[in-house]
């Protein structure tokens, strides 16, 4: 005889609920990050790379100034 009650799903029901809510939370976190706009860290990172290139001698001061002005707007 089969039992059709609250316990009929065993661990499958609670496990699926955990997966569902975990997915909802991850989707929400992704949406917030996706629509938050551009990160200002990207510009700072580019300036850091530019400074390192100047310090290592890959570019000269004039090239540095020109690229810095282009990056800052």
C-alpha positions in Angstrom: 0.0 0.0 0.0 1.4 3.4 -0.9 1.1 6.4 1.4 0.2 9.8 -0.2 0.9 12.2 2.5 3.3 14.9 3.6 6.2 12.5 3.9 5.8 10.8 0.5 8.5 12.8 -1.2 11.2 12.0 1.3 14.2 14.3 0.9 13.3 15.2 -2.7 10.9 18.0 -1.8 13.1 19.9 0.7 16.1 19.5 -1.6 14.2 20.9 -4.6 13.0 23.8 -2.5 16.6 24.5 -1.5 17.7 24.4 -5.1 14.8 26.7 -6.2 15.4 29.4 -3.6 19.2 29.2 -4.2 18.5 29.8 -7.9 16.2 32.7 -7.1 18.9 34.3 -4.9 21.6 33.8 -7.4 19.5 35.2 -10.2 18.7 38.3 -8.1 22.4 38.9 -7.3 23.2 38.6 -11.0 20.5 41.0 -11.9 21.7 43.6 -9.4 25.3 43.4 -10.7 24.2 43.5 -14.3 22.1 46.6 -14.0 24.3 48.5 -11.5 26.1 50.2 -14.3 29.8 50.3 -15.3 32.3 49.8 -12.6 34.6 52.7 -11.9 37.4 50.2 -11.1 37.9 49.5 -14.8 39.1 53.0 -15.4 41.4 52.9 -12.4 42.8 49.6 -13.6 43.6 51.1 -17.0 45.4 54.0 -15.4 47.4 51.7 -13.3 48.5 49.8 -16.4 49.3 53.0 -18.1 51.5 54.1 -15.2 53.3 50.8 -15.2 54.0 51.1 -18.9 55.4 54.6 -18.4 57.6 53.3 -15.5 58.9 50.4 -17.4 59.8 52.6 -20.4 57.3 51.1 -22.9 55.8 54.5 -23.5 57.2 58.1 -23.1 55.7 61.0 -21.2 53.9 62.4 -24.2 52.2 59.1 -25.0 51.3 58.7 -21.3 49.6 62.2 -21.2 47.7 61.6 -24.4 46.4 58.2 -23.2 45.6 59.5 -19.7 43.5 62.3 -21.2 41.7 59.9 -23.4 40.9 57.6 -20.5 39.7 60.4 -18.2 37.3 61.8 -20.8 
